[in-house]
Amino acid sequence: MKPTETEIACFESGVKLGSLYHQFSSAPISLNNIESLSSAIEKSIQNQPHCTNVSVEISEEEVKKSMNDDFGYAELKGEMMAVRIEIQYKDTKVVSKMRVESGYPLMFVESVETKE
């Protein structure tokens, strides 16, 4: 059985979220590079097929909590990020997100729209 457009779009969404999380976790981050790192992550993930929009918000408060006082930076962690990704595969649009729940970054499909 072939996968449906919706299944393919959801799969692509998961690939993007997984690669974002695993590619950028542990990146050095400070209060001075939050915006540039967010932008770099967005641009990197948006290069992938079927990705139409990426939004990455890194919490300044969470970065501050993790800062190493001796060295002035922290490692980027999933719980520091709020992520929203839009995938367009043929006539199907999927919006997926990553957010922290109970102290753990969870990834999920928020919505699926199809033109039929």
Secondary structure, DSSP 8 states (H G I E B T S, - for coil): ----HHHHHHHHHHHHHHHHHHHHTT-EE-TTSHHHHHHHHHHHHHTSTTEEEEEEEE-HHHHHHH-BTTTTBEE--GGGEEEEEEEEETTEEEEEEEEEETTEEEEEEEEEEE--
